[in-house]
């Protein structure tokens, strides 16, 4: 007779487990596909929102685009009564104030990141410093603007007067200071973007492998040589990304700048003179704009700011990729 053994209980349990896994695998597959489509949907919605926003701004700006064309970018006259508008003073104020802020904030932010990520001071001191610096980002911009009016401007006025008295032959300090101006707005913007640079740069430096530090110092490098030749180059792409995010906020900051820049539609090479930015002119004039051409000019300025921010982000992404390839 043929010897047929009955399946054991263990084999039956294994078969049931495999069937359960197969069924669970099908469910997981559907869940994974559903999650993938959900993420794709959110991404597409974000892109469509961006294009929708651009389209709405473009439609509102059409009267000014048809009237002034590309000459709007180089025009320097802003006369609401005669309906003559030019964007150059506001583009100049936006770019210069943001550049001043970036020149001040990047060294300060990276320094804070180094102090709070390396073993320069005890850990019980590093954490509160990092927390306090990041807390600045939570302060509303209007509060920083009021602080700029009542504290920063009186504090900077003697320094501005000294710069004018000693270096008035330099175009950048050739204007009698009155308090508000490009320099003041740049410093206010620097204070506002330092937390962004410091927080992100600190996270970047913390994830740099400790073996790189140890290897550098084992080869005879000092702490500062290790920082400047190993640590900072390794985190250069992350620091650049942090600086780009900070620049994006500086370009679009409205209330704090409006309160300390003076809001004068003029171009002057002096950093001590009054000026205006695209966000500040939008904040001060949009609510009172009645003529369609005036509204169109303001929307044209919004479109220009949108393009500037987009170009800055594209340039930053390309630079980050280049740095990433070099580090790889």
Secondary structure, DSSP 8 states (H G I E B T S, - for coil): --------HHHHHHHHHHHHHHHHHHHHHHHHHHHHHHHHHHHHHHHHHHHHHHHHHHHHHHHHHHHHTTHHHH----BTTTTB---HHHHHHHHHHHHHHHHHHHHHHHHHHHHHHSTTS-HHHHHHHHHHHHHGGGS-HHHHHHHIIIIIHHHHHHHHHHHHHHHTTSGGG-S---S-SHHHHHHHHHHHHHHHHHHHHHHHHHTS-HHHHHHHHHTT--HHHHIIIIIHHHTHHHHHHHHHHHHHHHHH--HHHHHHSB------S-TTS-B--HHHHHHHHGGG--SHHHHHHHHHHHHHHHHHHHHHHHHHHHHHHHHHHHH-
